[in-house]
Amino acid sequence: MPEFDLNVLRIVVTVLSFITFVAIVAWALAKRNQAGFDEAAQLPFVAERSATPVPVRPLSNPAVESRDE
């Protein structure tokens, strides 16, 4: 039986990482997930349109205001 050393551990971790990567890519590209991803992609735009606009006032600089007085 071969000796279990650091290189074997590195190989195992590399192979497991690659398998995990391939699984995540396959999950992301699966047709059954496309509708959910399309809906999630539109969320920033939907939130922008439905948000109540907040009035924006100019920033004040205390150093400039104190010189004007």
Secondary structure as GFF3:
##gff-version 3
##sequence-region A 1 69
A	DSSP	alpha_helix	6	29	.	.	.	ID=ss1
A	DSSP	alpha_helix	31	50	.	.	.	ID=ss2
A	DSSP	alpha_helix	62	68	.	.	.	ID=ss3
###
